[in-house]
Amino acid sequence: MQLKLSASKFPFAPLLLIAPFFLWGTAMVAMKKVIPHTTPLFMAGVRLLPAGVLILIAAVYMDKPQPKGWLAWLWIILFALIDGALFQGFLAEGLVRTSAGVGSVMIDSQPLAVALLSLWLFQEHIGLWGWLGLGLGVIGISLIGLPDELIFQFFDGNVNGSIGNWQDLFASGEWLMLLAALSMAAGTVMIRFVCRYADPVTATGWHMVLGGLPLWGISAVAESQQWENLVASEWIALGYATVFGSAIAYGLFFYFASSGSLTSLSSLTFLTPVFALLFGNLFLSEVLSSLQWVGVGLTLISIYLINQRDNLARQNHKVSETEETTQQAPVLEASARK
């Protein structure tokens, strides 16, 4: 994988690379029953602030340095605003206004934005295989998340019906999920600049604490009955989303994002709806359609293409050189005879 250099410091590196996306996908399943019984900004704050405190406690035990200087805190505050408050706020409000499937397509399309930003800011090589993988990934998550009827209408040529369905989709809050995806993409790229002045673990913790405070502040003013209707099992689901879906997942994700290929790491985001679907099928008895299974397959192929794009390009180059040498051999032999 393109991320092997940054991951090699850890045992079981491949599992750790996949862990954030597994945890995010399973946290989405855990949150499905909680969302109707709480308020979006309160839930977003729960996913951030306590998780940030846990990361900061872990950073102390790991002897990680605290941020020093105004540049470090400025970058952390910007990081907190964009990847913390805006991302989680848009995500939570969007989940209330849209279906989980369509919302997942919007939020998990952010690897495209990360790839473009990484190409522009860091000159990361993407290449033909990388762009092909990104395209297949978007198609895959679209098949996973979009309603089957909408896809069939599009391919059947029912333009008026499909346009009407798209208008209904975007009237219900998908634009909030798109803003969340852009916020997460910006945060993924921003961690490189943050880590020039602060440790990635402590920066992640502080950005979650500082990003969660305004969410809880707005919730206290604008929302009501944030926790009165929650039962014990829903508090456990919130705890899972906070500890595993936020503290551990974001700590690992931003550690890996601080070095290595952002395009490759971000491409693993395509796994999030796959895990959400599979565990939704296992624990909530949600049935996957044939199109969704095709989407799962395309998503896995896309991740392989993106993370092996350099190796595939080298192999293709070697094959081209071999073919060219083979074609030139008869000409050289003929010239030698003359």
Secondary structure, DSSP 8 states (H G I E B T S, - for coil): -TTHHHHTTSTTHHHHHHHHHHHHHHHHHHHTTTGGGS-HHHHHHHHHHHHHHHHHHHHHHTT-----SHHHHHHHHHHIIIIIIIHHHHHHHHHHHS-HHHHHHHHTTHHHHHHHHHHHHH----HHHHHHHHHHHHHHHHHHHS-HHHHHHHHHT-HHHHHHHHHHHHHTTHHHHHHHHHHHHHHHHHHHHHTTTS-HHHHHHHHHHHHHHHHHHHHHHH---SSTT--HHHHHHHHHHHIIIIIIHHHHHHHHHTSS-HHHHHHGGGHHHHHHHHHHHHHS-----HHHHHHHHHHHHHHHHHHTHHHHHHHHHHHHHHHHHHHHHHHHHHHHH-
